Amino acid sequence: MNGIHDMGGMHGFGKVEPEPNEPPFHSRWEGRALALNRAMSFAKTWNIDRSRAAIEEFPPADYLTLTYYQKWALRLEKLLLEFGLVGADEVAAGHSLRPGKALSRTLKAAEVDKALTRGSYARPTNTTPRFAVGDRVHTRNINPETHTRLPRYARGRTGVIECVRGFHVFPDTVAIGEGEKPQWLYTVLFEGRELWGESADPTLKVSIEAWEPYLEPA
């Protein structure tokens, strides 16, 4: 979707100012927000791409003003409501009002390390990739209303296949409940001026990970 989250190349937001000696968390509730999100992702009620999309769907004013872990906390609330694990009345009350629904699996202390390790999204296939390293490709100019991993700044641009990454779950379909529909995944390298115009630094190069449905032969 063409939301405010897709900020690559946008002007007017100022410099990124790293915080010196930034701690993992600024408050204890931030660590709790991370833990709750990880615990619920372990339950496999929703997938990582639906989780990403839930933040992308925030209204622009919220997306730009909420802190990182505020987004995580509100994303979790949104998904719990969406999948019927809590009710809006319970959120308003601040506590449960009825017995909770059973999950397919729950996180135990012995499984925390596993929960913090992202699994593989590669899938087996008997197909062959359409493109090879060194091929010139053109990205499609798509504007879906739902989740996509093709950023706006790289749409309708020409680049070169730098690496074939394998056959992976397709985020655009799995995020909206239409199945994994795995596709070949590539690293595509672009010249900075192809993306940003003649005024861009001539030494700049940008690479993105792009699934095959995003690409056409150049």
Sequence and secondary structure as in RCSB ss.txt:
>XXXX:A:sequence
MNGIHDMGGMHGFGKVEPEPNEPPFHSRWEGRALALNRAMSFAKTWNIDRSRAAIEEFPPADYLTLTYYQKWALR
LEKLLLEFGLVGADEVAAGHSLRPGKALSRTLKAAEVDKALTRGSYARPTNTTPRFAVGDRVHTRNINPETHTRL
PRYARGRTGVIECVRGFHVFPDTVAIGEGEKPQWLYTVLFEGRELWGESADPTLKVSIEAWEPYLEPA
>XXXX:A:secstr
   TT  TT  SS      TT  S SSHHHHHHHHHHHHHHHTTSS HHHHHHHHHTS HHHHHHS HHHHHHHH
HHHHHHHTTSS HHHHHHTS SS     S    GGGHHHHTS    B   S   S  TT EEEE     SS  SS
 GGGTT EEEEEEEEEEE  HHHHTTTS    EEEEEEEEEHHHHH TTS TT EEEEEEEGGGEEE 
